[in-house]
Amino acid sequence: MNIPQDLLYTKTHEWVKVEENKVKIGITDFAQHEITDVVHVELPEVGRGIKKEQPAAVVESVKSAFDIYAPVSGKIVEVNDKVLGSPELVNSSPYENGYLFVIEVSDEKELNDLLKADDYKNLI
């Protein structure tokens, strides 16, 4: 299982890549294995304000649909349109091409609540 050391994680299996005052978000390798083949993705609207732990996107697999939660509060500034046409990217490239959206962080202190790679590994 791939758990990159340079990312942060949530207990609900989202990964977070911090890039200055923005964070890129997707689901972890563990999560994509658990939900199996992703067949559809619903992404948030760019410009939308979002609060920490609020549902932001939906990933639908052959098993079920799963809410993807915002790991921090802020504003949606980018979505990954590639996964709309090719949702299987979430499975094949969860940390690169299969990311879901980017949030401009409004309270950087919320990043302190996220898990480091070793803590996430212990969780799963």
PAZAPA-4460 file (N, C-alpha, C; in steps of 0.05 Angstrom, whole numbers, plus 32768, in hexadecimal, padded with zeros to 4 digits):
% residues 124
    n_x    n_y    n_z   ca_x   ca_y   ca_z    c_x    c_y    c_z   seq   type   mol
   8011   7FE8   8000   8000   8000   8000   8012   8019   8000     1      M     A
   800A   802C   7FF0   801B   8044   7FEC   8010   805A   7FFE     2      N     A
   8021   8063   8011   801B   8079   8023   8032   808D   8022     3      I     A
   8031   80A0   800F   8048   80B3   800C   804D   80C2   8026     4      P     A
   8066   80C5   802D   806E   80D3   8046   806A   80F1   8045     5      Q     A
   8069   80FC   802D   8067   811A   802B   804B   8124   802B     6      D     A
   8037   8113   802F   801B   811B   8030   8010   811A   804C     7      L     A
   7FFA   8127   8050   7FEA   8125   8069   7FD1   8115   8063     8      L     A
   7FC4   810B   8078   7FAE   80F9   8074   7F97   80FF   8088     9      Y     A
   7F7F   80F6   8080   7F68   80F8   8093   7F60   80DC   809C    10      T     A
   7F50   80DB   80B1   7F45   80C2   80BA   7F31   80B7   80A7    11      K     A
   7F27   80C7   8095   7F13   80BE   8081   7F20   80B8   8066    12      T     A
   7F3B   80B5   8066   7F4B   80AB   8050   7F4E   80BE   8038    13      H     A
   7F4E   80D8   803E   7F57   80EB   802A   7F75   80F1   802E    14      E     A
   7F83   80F7   8019   7F9F   8100   801B   7F9F   811E   8015    15      W     A
   7FB3   812C   801F   7FB5   8149   801D   7FD2   8150   8016    16      V     A
   7FD6   815E   8000   7FF0   8167   7FF9   7FF0   8186   7FFC    17      K     A
   8001   818F   800E   8002   81AC   8014   8014   81B9   8000    18      V     A
   8009   81CE   7FF2   8018   81DE   7FDE   8014   81FB   7FE5    19      E     A
   8025   8206   7FF6   8022   8222   8000   8008   8225   800F    20      E     A
   7FF6   8236   8005   7FDC   823A   8014   7FC6   822A   8008    21      N     A
   7FCD   8216   7FF8   7FB9   8205   7FEB   7FBF   81E8   7FF2    22      K     A
   7FAA   81D7   7FF1   7FAE   81BA   7FF5   7FA0   81AB   7FDE    23      V     A
   7FAE   8198   7FD4   7FA3   8186   7FBF   7F99   816D   7FCE    24      K     A
   7F81   8163   7FC6   7F74   814E   7FD5   7F6B   8137   7FC2    25      I     A
   7F6E   811F   7FCD   7F64   8107   7FBF   7F5F   80F2   7FD3    26      G     A
   7F59   80D9   7FCA   7F56   80C3   7FDD   7F6F   80B2   7FDC    27      I     A
   7F74   80A5   7FF3   7F8D   8096   7FF6   7F8C   807C   7FE6    28      T     A
   7FA4   8071   7FE2   7FA6   8057   7FD5   7F96   8042   7FE4    29      D     A
   7F97   8042   7FFE   7F87   8030   800E   7F69   8033   8008    30      F     A
   7F5F   804B   8007   7F43   8050   8002   7F3B   8047   7FE6    31      A     A
   7F4B   804D   7FD2   7F43   8045   7FB7   7F43   8026   7FB4    32      Q     A
   7F54   8018   7FC3   7F53   7FFB   7FC3   7F3A   7FF1   7FD0    33      H     A
   7F32   7FFE   7FE6   7F1A   7FF5   7FF5   7F01   7FF9   7FE5    34      E     A
   7EFF   8010   7FD7   7EE5   8015   7FC9   7EE4   8008   7FAD    35      I     A
   7EFA   7FFD   7FA4   7EFE   7FF0   7F8B   7EFB   8003   7F73    36      T     A
   7EF0   7FFA   7F5D   7EF1   8008   7F44   7EDF   8022   7F45    37      D     A
   7EEC   8039   7F42   7EDD   8052   7F42   7ED1   8056   7F26    38      V     A
   7EB7   805B   7F26   7EA9   805E   7F0C   7E9E   807A   7F08    39      V     A
   7E9D   808A   7F1D   7E91   80A5   7F1A   7E9C   80B7   7F30    40      H     A
   7EA1   80D0   7F2A   7EAB   80E4   7F3E   7E9A   80FD   7F3B    41      V     A
   7E91   8108   7F52   7E84   8122   7F53   7E97   8135   7F62    42      E     A
   7E9E   814B   7F55   7EB1   815E   7F61   7EA2   8177   7F6A    43      L     A
   7EAE   8186   7F7D   7EA2   819F   7F86   7EA5   81B5   7F71    44      P     A
   7E95   81C9   7F75   7E96   81E0   7F63   7EAD   81F3   7F6B    45      E     A
   7EBD   81FB   7F57   7ED2   820E   7F5B   7EC7   8228   7F66    46      V     A
   7ED3   8233   7F7B   7ECA   824C   7F87   7EB9   8247   7FA0    47      G     A
   7EB0   822F   7FA4   7E9F   8228   7FBB   7EB0   8228   7FD5    48      R     A
   7EA4   8235   7FE9   7EB0   8234   8003   7EAA   821A   8010    49      G     A
   7EBC   820F   8020   7EB7   81F5   802D   7EC3   81F5   8049    50      I     A
   7EB7   81E7   805B   7EC0   81E5   8076   7ECD   81C9   807A    51      K     A
   7EE0   81C9   808C   7EEE   81B0   8094   7ED9   819A   809A    52      K     A
   7EDE   8182   8090   7ECD   816A   8095   7EB2   816B   8087    53      E     A
   7EAD   817F   8076   7E95   8180   8066   7E98   816F   804D    54      Q     A
   7E83   8160   8044   7E86   8152   802B   7E8C   8165   8014    55      P     A
   7EA0   815D   8004   7EA9   816F   7FEE   7EA5   8162   7FD3    56      A     A
   7EA7   8148   7FD2   7EA6   8139   7FB8   7E9A   811E   7FBE    57      A     A
   7E93   8110   7FA8   7E89   80F4   7FAA   7E99   80E3   7F97    58      V     A
   7EA2   80CC   7FA1   7EAE   80B8   7F90   7E9C   809F   7F90    59      V     A
   7E94   8097   7F78   7E82   8080   7F76   7E92   8069   7F6A    60      E     A
   7E8F   8052   7F76   7E9C   803A   7F6C   7E87   8026   7F65    61      S     A
   7E90   800F   7F5C   7E7D   7FF9   7F56   7E6F   7FF0   7F70    62      V     A
   7E7B   7FF6   7F87   7E70   7FEE   7FA1   7E5B   8001   7FAB    63      K     A
   7E62   801B   7FAB   7E51   802F   7FB8   7E5B   804B   7FB2    64      S     A
   7E4E   805F   7FBD   7E58   807B   7FBB   7E63   8084   7FD6    65      A     A
   7E79   8093   7FD5   7E87   809C   7FED   7E8B   80BA   7FED    66      F     A
   7E84   80C7   8003   7E8A   80E4   8005   7EA7   80E7   800A    67      D     A
   7EB2   80FD   7FFE   7ECE   8105   8003   7ECC   811F   8012    68      I     A
   7ED9   8120   8029   7ED6   8137   803B   7EED   814A   8038    69      Y     A
   7EE7   8164   803C   7EFC   8179   803C   7F0D   8175   8055    70      A     A
   7F27   8172   8052   7F38   8170   806A   7F3D   818A   8078    71      P     A
   7F38   81A0   806A   7F3C   81BB   8076   7F26   81CD   806B    72      V     A
   7F23   81E4   8078   7F10   81F8   806E   7F1E   820A   805A    73      S     A
   7F0D   8215   8048   7F18   8227   8034   7F06   822A   801C    74      G     A
   7F13   822E   8004   7F04   8232   7FEC   7F0E   821F   7FD7    75      K     A
   7EFC   8212   7FC8   7F04   8200   7FB2   7F0F   8212   7F9C    76      I     A
   7F28   820D   7F95   7F35   821E   7F80   7F3B   820E   7F66    77      V     A
   7F39   81F4   7F68   7F3F   81E4   7F50   7F32   81C8   7F54    78      E     A
   7F28   81BD   7F3E   7F1F   81A1   7F3E   7F2E   8192   7F28    79      V     A
   7F31   8179   7F2B   7F3F   8168   7F17   7F2B   815D   7F03    80      N     A
   7F27   816C   7EED   7F13   8164   7ED9   7F1A   8149   7ECC    81      D     A
   7F34   8141   7ECD   7F3C   8128   7EC1   7F2D   8110   7ECD    82      K     A
   7F27   8111   7EE7   7F19   80FA   7EF3   7EFC   80F9   7EEC    83      V     A
   7EF1   810F   7EE2   7ED5   810E   7ED9   7ED2   80FC   7EC1    84      L     A
   7EE4   80FE   7EAE   7EE4   80EE   7E96   7EF1   80D3   7E99    85      G     A
   7F03   80D1   7EAC   7F12   80B8   7EB1   7F13   80B3   7ECF    86      S     A
   7EFD   80AB   7EDB   7EFD   80A7   7EF8   7F0F   8091   7F02    87      P     A
   7F18   807F   7EF0   7F2A   806A   7EF7   7F46   8075   7F00    88      E     A
   7F4B   808E   7EFA   7F64   809B   7F03   7F66   809B   7F21    89      L     A
   7F50   809C   7F2F   7F4F   809B   7F4C   7F5C   8081   7F55    90      V     A
   7F57   806B   7F46   7F62   8051   7F4D   7F7F   804E   7F44    91      N     A
   7F84   8056   7F2B   7F9F   8051   7F1F   7FB4   8064   7F28    92      S     A
   7FAC   807D   7F30   7FC0   8091   7F37   7FB4   80A3   7F4E    93      S     A
   7FAF   8097   7F65   7FA1   80A6   7F7A   7FB0   80BF   7F84    94      P     A
   7FCB   80BF   7F83   7FDA   80D5   7F8D   7FE4   80E9   7F78    95      Y     A
   7FE0   80E3   7F5F   7FE9   80F5   7F4A   7FD1   80FE   7F39    96      E     A
   7FCC   80EE   7F24   7FB7   80F6   7F10   7F9B   80F3   7F1B    97      N     A
   7F97   80E4   7F31   7F7D   80DF   7F3B   7F75   80F1   7F53    98      G     A
   7F83   8107   7F57   7F7B   8119   7F6C   7F5F   8124   7F65    99      Y     A
   7F52   8130   7F79   7F36   8139   7F74   7F33   8157   7F73   100      L     A
   7F3E   8166   7F87   7F3A   8183   7F87   7F4F   8190   7F98   101      F     A
   7F50   81AB   7F96   7F63   81BB   7FA4   7F53   81D0   7FB4   102      V     A
   7F5B   81D3   7FCE   7F4F   81E7   7FDF   7F64   81FD   7FE6   103      I     A
   7F5C   8216   7FE4   7F6C   822C   7FEF   7F65   822D   800D   104      E     A
   7F78   8228   801E   7F74   8225   803B   7F6E   823F   8048   105      V     A
   7F59   8240   8058   7F52   8258   8067   7F5D   8259   8083   106      S     A
   7F63   8241   808F   7F6E   8240   80AA   7F84   822A   80AA   107      D     A
   7F9D   8233   80A7   7FB3   8220   80A5   7FB6   820F   80BF   108      E     A
   7FAB   8218   80D5   7FAD   8209   80EE   7F9F   81EE   80EB   109      K     A
   7F8B   81EC   80DA   7F7C   81D3   80D6   7F8E   81BD   80CB   110      E     A
   7FA4   81C4   80BE   7FB6   81B0   80B3   7FC3   81A0   80CA   111      L     A
   7FC5   81AC   80E2   7FD0   819E   80F9   7FC0   8186   8102   112      N     A
   7FA6   8186   80FA   7F94   8170   8102   7F97   8157   80F0   113      D     A
   7FA6   815A   80DA   7FA8   8144   80C7   7FBE   8130   80D0   114      L     A
   7FBC   8118   80C6   7FCF   8103   80CE   7FE8   8103   80BC   115      L     A
   7FFE   80FD   80C8   8017   80F8   80B9   8016   80DB   80AE   116      K     A
   8027   80D5   809B   8026   80BB   808E   8027   80A3   80A1   117      A     A
   8038   80A4   80B5   803A   808E   80C8   8021   808B   80D9   118      D     A
   8015   80A1   80E0   7FFC   80A0   80F0   7FE6   8095   80DF   119      D     A
   7FE5   809C   80C5   7FD0   8091   80B4   7FD5   8073   80B0   120      Y     A
   7FED   806B   80AD   7FF3   804E   80AA   7FEA   803F   80C2   121      K     A
   7FEE   804A   80DA   7FE5   803D   80F3   7FC6   803C   80F4   122      N     A
   7FB9   8050   80E9   7F9C   8051   80E9   7F90   803A   80D9   123      L     A
   7F9D   8035   80C2   7F91   8020   80B0   7F9D   8005   80B6   124      I     A
***
